Amino acid sequence: MESFDQHHLLLLKSLPEFDEGRLGTYFEISPDGEYREDQYIDVYPEEGHYMAICSDWLGTQENLMSLQPWFRPAPFSRNDAEVELKSQVIGSFVVRPSSDRGKYAISVKRKNGKVDHMLIMPSWGGPGCIAPGETQYRIGTFSTALFNTVPKLIAYHIVHPFFEDERLVGYVIPEVQKGGYGFSEVIISCIFNPNRRRHCPEIISAKF
């Protein structure tokens, strides 16, 4: 690893719940698509597709994201994020629902010591897309890399820069929906079989 990567690794290891064994799985992630201008749609292409603006679907997604240590549900605000991150290490971040329905805001402690706020934008994945709700996400308007879920996007940018040489400092708990980071039938079986939950302690507090 390069010296910067070693420093980043030390920051990750300093997190109380960071599992170094999962680090390799972050490197295995690739973008699930490439953004095109015709993919961003604010209405349903068809009934039951592109769920990014469906209130019930969004509620379910936010319940799932509440398992992640970096997710802050409403009414967590921009100012709340700045207060929380002010004393944190470079690369620390939180994600919250944006006031613009269907989008999320990620607040990151940058190298200059300031806290910047960027939108996580939804896009329609198109027919055959395995992303939940056929909805994929990218950071801001400058990125074209699309990911099936917000946690998967976060996991990717823990080991890959989101801007120049800046990476996120955090970790992602494996998801319980197809297309997400670390999804497996084992995790799903843990949800519906209490006897197996000891193998998936991170999901026992989920609310579905």
N, C-alpha and C positions, 0 to 999 in steps of 0.2 A: 504493500500500500504506500501511497505517497504520504509525505509528512502531514498534509492537511487531513487526509483520511484517518491517519492515526489519532490526530487531535479530535476529530469528529467521533471516532470510536470511543475515545476516553469519555467524551461528553455523554454518549449513549450509555456506557457502562455505569456512569454516575447516577442514572435514573434508578430509583428504588426497585421498580418492578420490571426492569428491562431484562429480557431473556436473550442472551447472546446466541443461543442455539437457533433462534428464529431469524437471525440476521441474514443467513444465506437465502431464506425464502424471499426476502425483499429484493435481493439481486436477481432472482428468477422472474420477477414481474416485468412484463413488457406492456406498452400501451395497447389497449384493446381496439383502437381505431385512430383515424386521423380526421381532424375536424375539417369540414367543408362548409361554406357559407349557407348552402341549402339545407343543412342539417338542423340549424337552429329554428325551431318552430314554437310559437307561443300558444298554439291550439293543438288539439288532438288530430293527428293525421287520419286516424280511424278510431272508432269506438274501442276502448280497451287498450290502446297503444299510447306510447309516450306519456307516461304518467307524471312527469315532473311538475305539473301544475294541478294535480288532483289532490285535494286537501286530505282525503282519507289515506291515500297512498303515502303522501308526505308525512303524515302522522306516524304511520307504521315505520317508515324509514328513520325518522328521528328517534323512535323508541329503540330501534336496533342500534343506532349510533350512540345512544345514551350509554351503551356498554363500553365505549371507547373513552379512555382517560382524558382525551383532549377535546371532547365535545361538550359544548355549553348550550343547553336549551334556552329558548326565550323565557324570560325577557332579558337575558344576558346581552349587554350592549357593547358598542364600540369602546366607550369609556371604561367599562368593566374590564375589557380585554387589555387595555393599556395599563390599567392599575395592576392587574394580575401579572403581566409580563415584564413590567418595568424592572424588577429586580432579578429576573431570570437570565439564564445563560443565552448567548447568541444562538439562534435557531429554534428557541422555544416558541410554541405556537398554541393557539386554540382555534376551534371552528365553531361557528354559531349560525343559526338560520338568518338569512338576510331579510330585510324588510321587503325586498322584491321577491315575491312568491316563487318558490322553486329553486332559488339560488341560495348559496351559502357564502359566508364571509370567513376567510382565514386571516387571522392576525398573527404576525410573525415578528419576533425580535431580530432585527437586521444587524449586519456587521457594523453599521454606523451607530449602533446603540439605540436607534429609534424603533418604534413599533409601527410597522406598515400593515395596511389592510387591503386585501385583494378579494375579488369575487371568485367563487367556484361556480362555473357556468354549466348549466345543463344543455345537452344536445340530444336530439332523437338519434338513436343508434341505427334505425332502419330495419326493414323486414329481416327476420331471422336472427336479430341481435339477442344474445343471451343475457344482456344486462337486465337487472330487475326493472320492470316497467319500460323496457326498451330505451332507457335513459342513461346516457353516459355523461361524464364530467371532465372538465379541464380547468386549469388555473388561469383566470383572467382572459383577456382578449389576445395576449401575445403568444399564448401556447396553443399548439394544434394537437397535442397528444391527448387522447380521450381514454378514460378508464370507466369500467362498468359501475363502480361505486366510489363514493368519497373516501372510505377507508382504504381502498386499493390505491387510489391516487396518492393518499398520504404515505402509505407504505413505500411506494415507488420513490417519492421525494425524500425519504429518510436516507436513502443511499445514492440518489441521483439529484443533481442540482435543480432547484426550481428557478434559479436565476444565477447566471454566471457560475461561481463556485460555492454558492450558498445552499445548504441542505437543512432539512428539518431535524430537530432533536426531539425524538419521541418514540413511541412504539404503537403497534396496532394489534388488537386482539382479533384472532381469526373470526371471520364472519359466518353467519348462519343462513345465508341465502346464496343460491347458485349464481355464479359469475363474480362473486366477491372474493376478497383476499382470504386465502387459506381455507376456502369452503371445502368441507368433506362430509360424506354421509355419516361419519363417526360423530361429528358435532351435532348433526341433526338428530341422530339417535339419542344423544345425551339429553336433548330437550324433551323428548317424549318418553324416555325411559329413565326414571329417577335412579335406578340401580347403577346406571353408567355415568351419572353426573360427576362422580369423583374424578373421572378422566378429563372432564372439561370444566374445571372450577370457575373459569372466567365467564361462563354463560349462565350460571345458576341463578343470577339475579335478574335475568332478562324478563321483560314484560311483553307478552304477545296477546 
